Amino acid sequence: MKALIDAHMLGAGETGNETYIRGLLQGLLEIGAPQVVAVRESGLRALAHDAGALAHDVRLLPRRSDVARLLVDLPELARDLGASLVHCTYVAPPRCPVPTVVTVHDVSFVRYPEAFTWRDRALLGTAVPYSARRARAVITPSEHARREVVELLGIPERRVHVTPEACGPEFRPVAAAEPATALRRCGLDGPYVLSLGNLQPRKNLRRLLEAWRSLHNARCLDGHRLVLAGGAHGKREPVARLVAEAGLGDSVLFPGYVPHADLPALYSGATAFVYPSLYEGFGLPVLEAMACGAPVACSNAASLPEVAGDAALLFDPLDAEGIAASLGALLADEGLRAALVARGFSRSASFSWAACARRTLAAYEAALT
């Protein structure tokens, strides 16, 4: 079996999609199953920093256009290389000489269409269901995402495979002296609570800011700032305006997109990590924070309880006062933080990219039978 994996997002700053592909490629090498990987120039540069990743058969996508990638480049590569199948994320070539496998991380474009621009909504709402229905196998990162794909996209259960994600070995506690440079790049010089993700409406930052204002007004922050790290893919929540309207001033910081190499330091330096999202297919930042020794408070919605287990404080993401209560408890109780850190190390270690890769190969085999 020779899979052609579409890795066009490597080096493109596509956060979750890029992290998934990087982790899957790492896991496939760990279990001795290199594949053919299609990348752009930015992907070649990204892989050059990890010599081990070059053990895959890396091929360059000749065109920058996504339309050309799907209509021409991937089908031609699959034919010329004698690939057994093509594995894409979300959208696969509509015509392909070999079977396709599609990873669908979530169907937020169906559940929360208001979080997307009209263009993205139209594209995803058409191309993803079409690709998933034509695919021989659909991969999701959680049982919750599997149920959503079956229910909302109408894919038969037997064709949907769960391959839980993980965090790489770089996510570990960083010694206090190490993160100084990374934290300075983010403008941090004191204690902080971290939240990470695209600045989209479904990330629920509006209610997080309401909770932060409650703690601020009650003088419970003890000098902490709230760091909202992440880019602005899709429709953006006007968080800067919300901060100004709430009178929170410089108690909230927006460092923007944080490079992957800086994330362990950012997690490790946080007093707590908070993830109030309304909807996630997996919620990888929860595991990353745990692996770096940050106590976690997160939403009890969608897949997040499945990922967090008993290693996080769970709250109703629709209840701003509940979010405030969870954060207040973490800031005030050092013993609670220590207990969650210990559970978090155990929880994050129970997921691995090698296990994800094994399940992915099983999905490939199912697609070919």
VEXLOGU-34448 format. One line per 3 residues: number of its first residue (from 1); their letters; for each residue x, y, z of C-alpha. Coordinates in Angstrom, 2 decimals. Example, Ala and Ser with C-alpha at 12.3 -4.5 7.8 and 13.67 -1.06 7.14 Angstrom:
BEGIN
1) as) 12.30 -4.50 7.80 | 13.67 -1.06 7.14
# end
This chain:
BEGIN
1) mka) 0.00 0.00 0.00 | 1.28 3.44 -0.97 | -0.77 6.41 0.21
4) lid) -0.32 9.87 -1.33 | -0.92 12.30 1.55 | -1.88 15.85 0.65
7) ahm) 0.25 18.01 2.99 | -0.16 21.34 1.19 | -0.85 23.09 4.54
10) lga) 2.62 22.37 5.94 | 4.41 25.65 6.57 | 1.26 27.67 5.84
13) get) 0.35 28.58 9.44 | -2.95 26.67 9.25 | -2.83 25.85 12.99
16) gne) -4.90 22.70 13.62 | -4.75 21.29 10.08 | -0.99 21.76 9.92
19) tyi) -0.48 20.30 13.40 | -2.51 17.22 12.42 | -0.53 16.56 9.25
22) rgl) 2.80 17.11 11.00 | 1.79 14.71 13.79 | 0.44 12.06 11.42
25) lqg) 3.66 12.10 9.38 | 5.69 11.78 12.58 | 3.53 8.88 13.77
28) lle) 3.81 7.02 10.46 | 7.59 7.15 10.72 | 7.48 5.96 14.34
31) iga) 5.67 2.80 13.26 | 7.89 2.31 10.18 | 5.28 3.20 7.56
34) pqv) 6.59 6.09 5.41 | 4.29 7.29 2.64 | 4.33 9.69 -0.31
37) vav) 3.79 13.28 0.86 | 2.78 16.14 -1.46 | 3.91 19.58 -0.26
40) res) 4.42 23.12 -1.51 | 7.65 25.11 -1.22 | 6.69 26.23 2.30
43) glr) 6.25 22.58 3.24 | 9.69 21.69 1.94 | 11.16 24.40 4.17
46) ala) 9.16 23.14 7.14 | 10.29 19.55 6.60 | 13.90 20.65 6.20
49) hda) 13.91 21.53 9.91 | 13.04 17.89 10.70 | 15.45 15.64 8.85
52) gal) 13.55 12.54 10.00 | 10.43 13.66 8.14 | 12.36 13.45 4.88
55) ahd) 12.26 9.66 5.24 | 8.85 10.03 3.56 | 8.86 10.22 -0.24
58) vrl) 8.32 13.99 -0.49 | 6.97 15.40 -3.77 | 6.51 19.05 -4.69
61) lpr) 3.11 20.34 -5.77 | 3.97 22.37 -8.88 | 1.18 24.96 -8.67
64) rsd) 0.10 27.41 -5.96 | -3.59 27.23 -6.84 | -5.82 25.04 -4.66
67) var) -8.07 24.40 -7.65 | -5.11 23.13 -9.68 | -3.92 21.04 -6.71
70) llv) -7.27 19.23 -6.55 | -8.10 19.01 -10.25 | -4.65 18.32 -11.69
73) dlp) -1.68 17.95 -9.34 | -2.90 15.28 -6.91 | -4.57 13.07 -9.55
76) ela) -1.48 13.26 -11.77 | 0.88 12.47 -8.90 | -1.30 9.53 -7.83
79) rdl) -1.27 8.10 -11.35 | 2.42 8.70 -12.04 | 3.56 7.26 -8.70
82) gas) 1.22 4.27 -8.72 | -0.37 5.36 -5.44 | -2.95 3.07 -3.85
85) lvh) -5.05 5.99 -2.57 | -5.04 9.76 -1.95 | -5.56 11.10 1.58
88) cty) -6.76 14.71 1.89 | -8.07 16.93 4.67 | -11.67 18.09 4.19
91) vap) -11.66 18.30 0.37 | -10.42 15.64 -2.08 | -10.06 15.69 -5.87
94) prc) -13.50 15.32 -7.47 | -11.98 13.00 -10.09 | -9.14 10.72 -9.08
97) pvp) -7.66 7.57 -10.61 | -7.45 5.91 -7.17 | -9.71 5.78 -4.09
100) tvv) -9.74 8.77 -1.75 | -9.69 9.04 2.05 | -10.79 12.30 3.66
103) tvh) -10.11 13.60 7.17 | -12.93 15.78 8.51 | -11.87 17.31 11.82
106) dvs) -15.33 18.77 12.49 | -18.45 20.07 10.75 | -18.50 23.47 12.41
109) fvr) -19.47 25.00 9.07 | -22.82 23.22 9.53 | -23.25 23.67 13.30
112) ype) -21.92 27.24 13.48 | -22.21 28.77 9.99 | -22.13 32.27 11.50
115) aft) -18.46 31.69 12.34 | -17.55 31.61 8.62 | -17.51 34.11 5.80
118) wrd) -20.15 33.54 3.13 | -17.41 32.40 0.74 | -15.98 29.80 3.14
121) ral) -19.48 28.68 4.11 | -20.43 28.11 0.48 | -17.17 26.32 -0.34
124) lgt) -17.11 24.07 2.72 | -20.86 23.40 2.62 | -20.54 22.09 -0.93
127) avp) -17.07 20.58 -1.26 | -16.73 18.79 2.10 | -19.99 16.77 1.94
130) ysa) -19.28 15.92 -1.71 | -15.74 14.74 -0.90 | -16.86 12.77 2.16
133) rra) -19.63 10.99 0.27 | -17.29 10.00 -2.56 | -14.47 8.90 -0.24
136) rav) -13.94 5.22 0.49 | -13.19 6.16 4.12 | -13.69 9.24 6.27
139) itp) -11.38 9.89 9.23 | -12.42 11.91 12.30 | -10.40 12.70 15.46
142) seh) -13.11 11.86 18.03 | -16.28 9.85 18.60 | -18.21 13.12 18.79
145) arr) -16.92 14.17 15.36 | -17.76 10.71 13.99 | -21.38 11.06 15.15
148) evv) -21.59 14.53 13.61 | -20.24 13.31 10.25 | -22.73 10.44 10.20
151) ell) -25.69 12.61 11.23 | -25.01 15.86 9.37 | -23.18 14.66 6.25
154) gip) -25.08 11.40 5.85 | -22.03 9.14 5.74 | -22.63 5.45 6.63
157) err) -21.13 4.58 10.03 | -19.05 1.73 8.61 | -17.06 4.21 6.49
160) vhv) -16.15 6.59 9.32 | -13.01 5.84 11.34 | -11.84 7.53 14.56
163) tpe) -8.11 8.32 14.85 | -7.57 10.38 18.04 | -4.87 13.02 17.77
166) acg) -2.00 13.71 20.16 | 0.73 16.19 20.98 | 4.34 15.75 19.95
169) pef) 7.37 15.27 22.21 | 8.16 18.98 22.00 | 5.19 19.62 24.30
172) rpv) 6.75 19.22 27.73 | 7.34 21.48 30.72 | 9.89 24.14 29.82
175) aaa) 12.31 25.20 32.55 | 11.66 28.66 33.94 | 14.80 30.13 32.39
178) epa) 14.04 28.86 28.88 | 10.79 30.56 27.89 | 11.94 34.14 28.55
181) tal) 12.65 34.96 24.89 | 9.38 33.46 23.63 | 7.38 35.25 26.32
184) rrc) 9.05 38.56 25.53 | 8.07 38.13 21.88 | 4.46 37.90 23.09
187) gld) 4.86 41.00 25.29 | 4.63 39.05 28.55 | 6.50 40.01 31.70
190) gpy) 4.19 38.84 34.48 | 1.67 36.12 35.42 | -0.97 35.20 32.86
193) vls) -3.84 32.90 31.95 | -3.60 31.56 28.40 | -6.27 30.86 25.80
196) lgn) -5.28 29.67 22.32 | -7.22 29.44 19.07 | -8.47 31.35 16.06
199) lqp) -10.34 34.51 17.00 | -13.66 33.16 15.71 | -17.15 33.41 17.24
202) rkn) -17.30 29.67 17.99 | -14.22 30.00 20.20 | -16.58 31.79 22.60
205) lrr) -14.19 34.59 23.49 | -17.05 37.00 24.16 | -18.17 34.98 27.21
208) lle) -14.58 34.41 28.29 | -14.13 38.19 28.37 | -17.33 38.56 30.37
211) awr) -15.91 36.06 32.87 | -12.59 37.91 32.97 | -14.39 41.19 33.62
214) slh) -16.20 39.58 36.59 | -12.88 38.46 38.05 | -11.32 41.84 37.29
217) nar) -14.13 43.73 39.01 | -13.98 41.39 42.01 | -10.19 41.98 42.24
220) cld) -9.45 38.27 41.88 | -6.80 38.47 39.17 | -3.76 39.05 41.42
223) ghr) -1.85 40.76 38.62 | -2.68 38.19 35.94 | -3.30 39.11 32.33
226) lvl) -5.46 37.12 29.91 | -3.54 36.14 26.76 | -5.73 35.45 23.72
229) agg) -3.26 33.90 21.28 | -4.21 32.94 17.76 | -4.69 34.07 14.20
232) ahg) -7.82 35.23 12.44 | -8.80 32.53 9.92 | -12.42 32.86 8.81
235) kre) -14.80 35.37 10.35 | -13.15 37.24 13.22 | -14.70 38.06 16.58
238) pva) -14.14 41.79 17.36 | -12.31 40.95 20.58 | -10.25 44.14 20.76
241) rlv) -13.44 46.20 20.67 | -15.04 43.94 23.28 | -12.04 44.43 25.57
244) aea) -12.28 48.20 25.20 | -16.03 48.19 25.85 | -15.53 46.08 28.98
247) glg) -12.94 48.51 30.31 | -10.32 45.76 30.64 | -7.49 47.84 29.21
250) dsv) -4.11 46.13 29.25 | -5.31 43.18 31.35 | -5.95 41.37 28.03
253) lfp) -3.16 40.76 25.51 | -3.37 39.72 21.83 | 0.00 38.36 20.62
256) gyv) -1.52 37.09 17.34 | -0.45 33.83 15.70 | 2.20 32.12 17.84
259) pha) 4.82 30.01 15.98 | 4.70 26.31 16.80 | 8.20 26.43 18.32
262) dlp) 7.06 29.01 20.91 | 3.95 27.15 22.07 | 5.60 24.89 24.73
265) aly) 7.08 27.95 26.44 | 3.76 29.80 26.31 | 1.86 26.85 27.81
268) sga) 4.54 26.17 30.43 | 4.62 29.74 31.69 | 0.85 30.03 32.16
271) taf) -0.74 29.87 35.60 | -3.70 28.22 33.87 | -5.00 27.41 30.39
274) vyp) -8.64 28.10 29.50 | -10.46 26.76 26.44 | -14.09 27.98 26.29
277) sly) -14.91 26.80 22.76 | -18.51 26.05 21.81 | -17.56 23.36 19.31
280) egf) -14.43 21.32 18.56 | -13.81 18.13 16.64 | -11.00 17.33 19.06
283) glp) -9.43 20.26 20.93 | -5.71 19.58 20.63 | -4.63 22.65 22.68
286) vle) -6.15 21.00 25.77 | -3.71 18.06 25.48 | -0.79 20.32 24.59
289) ama) -1.37 22.47 27.68 | -1.61 19.37 29.89 | 1.61 17.95 28.49
292) cga) 3.39 21.22 29.31 | 2.19 21.21 32.92 | -0.54 23.86 32.70
295) pva) -3.72 23.25 34.73 | -6.70 23.32 32.36 | -10.26 24.64 32.53
298) csn) -12.33 23.94 29.44 | -15.78 23.76 27.95 | -17.96 20.69 28.51
301) aas) -19.26 20.91 24.91 | -18.78 18.69 21.86 | -15.61 16.54 21.95
304) lpe) -13.83 18.36 24.78 | -14.97 16.12 27.69 | -13.86 13.14 25.58
307) vag) -10.38 14.62 25.29 | -9.99 16.15 28.77 | -11.38 13.26 30.82
310) daa) -11.03 13.98 34.54 | -7.90 16.10 34.06 | -9.61 19.49 33.62
313) llf) -12.20 21.68 35.28 | -15.20 21.53 32.95 | -17.70 24.37 32.63
316) dpl) -20.81 25.23 30.60 | -19.49 27.49 27.81 | -22.81 29.37 27.70
319) dae) -22.47 30.42 31.35 | -20.02 33.29 31.78 | -20.31 33.16 35.56
322) gia) -19.49 29.45 35.46 | -16.38 30.20 33.42 | -15.44 32.88 35.97
325) asl) -15.95 30.44 38.86 | -13.65 27.86 37.25 | -10.93 30.41 36.55
328) gal) -11.29 31.94 40.00 | -10.87 28.51 41.60 | -7.69 27.84 39.60
331) lad) -6.18 31.22 40.42 | -6.96 30.91 44.14 | -6.16 27.24 44.84
334) egl) -2.59 26.07 44.35 | -3.50 22.55 45.50 | -6.20 22.30 42.83
337) raa) -3.73 23.44 40.19 | -1.18 20.82 41.31 | -3.79 18.04 41.20
340) lva) -4.89 18.99 37.69 | -1.29 19.19 36.49 | -0.63 15.63 37.71
343) rgf) -3.79 14.31 36.06 | -2.99 16.28 32.92 | 0.41 14.64 32.48
346) srs) -1.22 11.21 32.69 | -4.08 12.15 30.38 | -1.93 13.68 27.65
349) asf) 0.45 10.69 27.72 | -2.45 8.34 26.91 | -2.65 9.79 23.37
352) swa) 0.09 9.29 20.78 | 0.69 10.05 17.12 | 1.90 6.48 16.66
355) aca) -1.55 5.22 17.72 | -3.15 7.76 15.38 | -0.96 6.49 12.54
358) rrt) -1.88 2.85 13.20 | -5.58 3.68 13.10 | -5.04 5.72 9.95
361) laa) -3.40 2.74 8.23 | -6.40 0.63 9.29 | -8.68 3.20 7.64
364) yea) -6.55 3.01 4.48 | -6.85 -0.77 4.44 | -10.62 -0.53 4.90
367) alt) -10.78 1.88 1.97 | -9.02 -0.62 -0.26 | -11.18 -3.66 0.57
# end
